[in-house]
Amino acid sequence: MKKLWKIKRAGNINNLQLTEEKLSPLDNDKIRVTTKAVGLNFADIFALVGLYSATPKGSFTPGLEFAGVVSEVGKNIDQYSVGDKVFGVTRFGGYASIIDSLPQYCYSLPNNWTFSEGAAYPAQTLTAWYALKELANIKPRQNVLVQSAAGGVGYQALQICKSIGANAIGNVSTLDKKQFLAKQGYDSIFIRDTAQFSQQVRKLLKDEELHAVLDAIGGKIQQQSYNLLCSTGRLVIFGAAEYTPKNRRPNYLKALFKFLSRPRYDSLELISDNKSVMGFNLIWLWDKTEVLQPMFSDMQKHDLRPHIGKEFSFGNALAAIDWLKSGKSIGKVVLKVD
């Protein structure tokens, strides 16, 4: 038997329930992992409330990343053995005590890493890496604005910028997040104020150009960020935190208002401004292992160890989700599986 969190259909997080299911025979081409930790992402929240474009139809189990121990291998598997410690990604199904995975979506857990760090690493590091390296194509000494810099993706983005010699400017929502980043050696951080946002960024730029922005906030902050970009600047969008519901059920009227008032970019103006706006959802690269594998190889050449902000027990998933969407979390939120 395996334990897993399941919702009958998207709409209300309160309907997410912990259940049990019988294990089916393991496919010959897969490995079975006894889960020790599960990483939480904002995509989980948006999928559960039905505001995520990739949300499965009907009943599903949320979760995109995990870490654990290989407990069984299929007949055709020679990359892994029972007892190996691994971390991996999954296209939903991560909130489970046992996960069957194709081997190409799993990686050996570094010897000095915890299971929580393994579960915190793949989805958010891939997101930051794809945005900054593949799309924004940042170079050493270029200036990069990272929104929500103390979050899971934001913190990994800061580390990526540092590792390749780019200059990161980050913004956060609270003083404790700014203080946390200062302790990690990141000083170009400010507490964002929507009314003063442009002036705040310019102050840290010190008359230098802004070459790229990594944004998952949206709204007025995103529009001001675009306006701050220099010629040839790149705005890369991977989320819209302003739509995050405060409660476990979204306020659809409020979400509709934000949707109708969202920033819009005219194709002719983009040409005149000589700027780029790019958006992506990493989950659509799920089947493109020829894209994911080289990125993983490149990422692992850099020291991008994630920060675990808070851990919850597996049976306390609803509280973990509430903490993530509260806006108070720093780094990664993780479920620990006994």
C-alpha positions, 0 to 999 in steps of 0.5 A: 500500500502507498499513501498519497494526497488526492483531490477529486477535481480542482477548485478547493484545496480543502478537498485534498485528502490523504488516501491509500492505494494498492501498489500495482506491479512495477513496469519493467522500464521503471524504478520504484522509489520510497519517498522521503521528502516532497518539494512544494511549488506554487504550481501545486497551489494553482493546480489545486484551485484550477488556475493552472493551464496544465491541471489534470482533468478529474482526480489527481495527486499534486507534486512535481519533485521528490527524493527517496530510496530506490526500493525496486527496479524493473527488469530492464533497469541497469542504471539504479539498484535497490538502496540507491538514494535519488531525487527526481521530477514527476508530472504530478503525483509527487505527494505520495509515499511511493513513486514509480518513475522512469530512470531518466527523470531521476538523479543520484542524491549527492552524498552530503545532501539531505533528502529534503535538499534533494526534493527542493532542488530539481523543479525550482533550479530548472526553472531559474536555470531555463529562464536565466541561461536558456531564455534570458541568455545572461552573461557575466557582468550583466545586471539581472532583476530577480523578483521574490528573491527569497523564494525557492526560484528566486534564491536559486536565481541569485545563486546562478547569477553569482556562479556565472558572474552576473550582478543580481538585484533582488526584491522581497516583500518583508524585512526578515527576507532581506535580512536572510539574504544579507546573511547569505551574502546578497546585499543588493536587495530591497523591500519592494514598494509598488509606488516607488518600485522604479526608483528603488531599482534605479538606485541599486543600478547606479546608472547602469543598464538593466539587462534581464528581469526574472518575474513571477509576480505580474501586475504593476511590478511586471510592467515597471520592470519591463519599462526599466529594461535597457535596449535588448533587455529581456523580461522572462515570465514564469508565474503570476503570484498576484493570483495566489488565493489567500484562502483555500478557494480562489476569489474568482471575481478578484482574479478576473479583475487582475486578469483584465488589468494585466500588463499587455505588450504590443508586438510593434512596440516590442520592435521599437523598444528593442526588448523581448518578453518571454514566458514559459511553463517548465512542465511543458518540457516534461517529454523533452528529455533532450532539453532537460538532461543537458540542463541538469548536467550544466546545473550540476557543475555549479554550487546551487544547493537549495535552502530549506525554509520549513519542513512539514510532516507528510500528513500535514500537507494542507498546513504546508500549502497554507504556509507556502501561499501565505507569502511568509515562506523563505526558500523551499517548503518540504514535506517529510515522509516517514 
